[in-house]
Amino acid sequence: MPRRPYQPPSWPHAPTHLLDASGVYFVTAATHLKQHFFRDPARLEVLQRGLLTVTHDFGWRLEAWAVFSNDYHFVAKTPLHETDEESLPRMIRALHGARARWVNKLDGTPER
């Protein structure tokens, strides 16, 4: 019996990122060079509170999340009547910008 050629799985390891319709998204992000800027429990709390606040303010329904000293992950549903292509990047910029400025100020490195 002849061997069939290899067929890749129907769900690729890294699916195409489509940001054009509402849906549920798994988002992951890390600090620059995976540095542990949020190692201290108080800093980690600020990161978590920031994530909870920003997702709420942007109307995303947070389903699950995990924050660590150098990265975070969350699963959230997009707001009704808004497209992800606008909402998700703005939300991430709001989260990253405020937290980066805050941690840089604490470390005395405002231009980092």
Summary of the structure (lengths in Angstrom):
residues: 112
radius of gyration: 17.9
end to end distance: 62.2
largest distance: 69.2
contacts: 255
relative contact order: 0.19
helix: 38%
strand: 19%
